[in-house]
């Protein structure tokens, strides 16, 4: 076993390297002052198990580049970065390693971090691993022991045929001849195999080889909470909320379906570079005594305290703990927290772009005072308009959905792929606020989940968008919302995929597939823009003139800063006469093909999500507006710039059909 130690401190490197040699029996410790010298050694080395290196050197060299050089030869090498600098902004580069702040650090602290990296016990009183590193068990090679439980040991292993790292859980040999323990072990395997969720590590295989009983599961992305606790990293309020939401989503999913679980621990929670969390599959067969979900939630929140930054992050934990949530309540509360944070982000962006600053980089007191006065006056005027004025005649009723026939035939899809589709119909315009209001009204007189998708989360109990009451009232009155004029014929937004699906089903239709959407937008020959192959900044409602300021100066090019009503004149019209495919609001689709299956997220291949197509009022014009496939975080995502349109494979009533055209 070999450890490579790279430290530019002439005075301390020898002392630190000697400490490692004296306290890591069985390891050969090699040390160098620079990444260049270390890289020369790596090129000739036979093996390397651990790399300990400074993250950023005064020579502008980086340990990140050295890590990449090492991993090119020895992919399984584990990495510890030391640093005298703030590594904010380098989260992606350190995602798979531990970090040690050099202030300077003590030899004892260095040894503690190296042992954490290896998952070695700090004390030496633990029994030796049942499986020696290098042992081959069936299709798996054991690399190292991760931790011990009463009846089993868990190892990091490599699935040999596909070179995939896995966690291998082995029943201890002393229990192999106890039928009741073996039966329970196999029952746990069956339970784990039956639970499928993108945030819960799946079971890969259960096996018996040469008398050994084991199963393998996924090693989740990122680092465990126990590993992160050993670094000096702290989670901000926003990042903490994302982590909490991920765990709550997984726990709510499993517990709602009756799965039992043991107490959650820091080694069960994994956090990746994007602060998306997942958990180890620690679920077990049901037992007569039910767990106390509220107590478990409090314990979970307490586990997160060591990595929560002082201030708002700690305050969030305290607020959630005080609410005495179960897993479902925690998920709903965090959903609200994340929505609130999105609103705060918009406000911060507006402030940053519009409010003057003084020489110290702070807003003068009078700016805040004027801003408050303006907001109060605007709110008062809006209330007066909504309360004392009858709706404008143009907004008295919503226009019906108008459908356009797209003929059967072959068309150019994505990058010159020829695809043949049968005849279908697609709505000429994006679904409007007025049309969506009719849907919500109908839901009041029917079964609440009559039009829900079978996979819609149980925690979603309404199809009413965020702040619906406010912007629907403004639309009926023909006033403004978020500083933009709004009518019943403005596209509905803030709808997630489940909302769009339910509306389409209620209307006797469905969401368009990606292929249908693209054919309706680009025509038979695959145009770059709906109107042709030449850019035209005035043709579509896009973000070249978008202005987030409350003064409302945006829209100088296309006439609208945010959404535009479907009743306006526009050049954003496809060869078939379908409007607003390039801009206005982006749109949910059903899936790539008629099968309706969602594709895998490009960054998280084990997570499937519906795809969003088309540009929107905040997106700058480009030549990929009609071919870009944008992947949301999940089907639950809803934004101010996203709506949808509907489609059908059967001819709708003639009164709703718009004459198709083909001008290109």
Secondary structure, DSSP 8 states (H G I E B T S, - for coil): -EEEEE---HHHHHHHHHHHHHHSTT-EEEEESSHHHHHHHHHH-S---EEEEESB-TTS-BHHHHHHHHHHH-TT-EEEEEESS--TT-TTTTTTSEEEE-SS--HHHHHHHHHHHHT--SSS-S---SS-TT-EETTEEEEEEEEE-SSEEEEEEEETTTTEEEEEEEE-GGGTT-HHHHHHHHHHHHHHHH--BTTB--EEEEEEETTEEEEEEE--SSEEHHHHHTSS--B-HHHHHHHHHHHHHHHHHHHHTT-EE----GGGEEE-TT--EEE---EE---SS---HHHHHHHHHHHTGGGB-TTHHHHHHHHHHHTT--HHHHHHHHHHHHHHHHHHHHHHHHHHHHS---TTSS--HHHHHHHHHHHHHHHHHHHHHHHHS---GGGSS-----EEEE-SEEEEETTTEEEEE--EEEESS--BHHHHHHHHHHHTTS-TTTT--TTS-TT------TTHHHHHHHHHHT-EETTEE--TTBB--S--HHHHHHHHHHTT-EE--HHHHHHHHHTTTT-SBTTBSS--TTTS--GGG---STT----TTTS-SS--BTTS--S-B-TTS-B-SSSSSEEE-S-SSTT---EEETTEEEEEE-EEES--TTS---TTTTT--EE-S-TT---TTEE--EEESS---GGGEE------
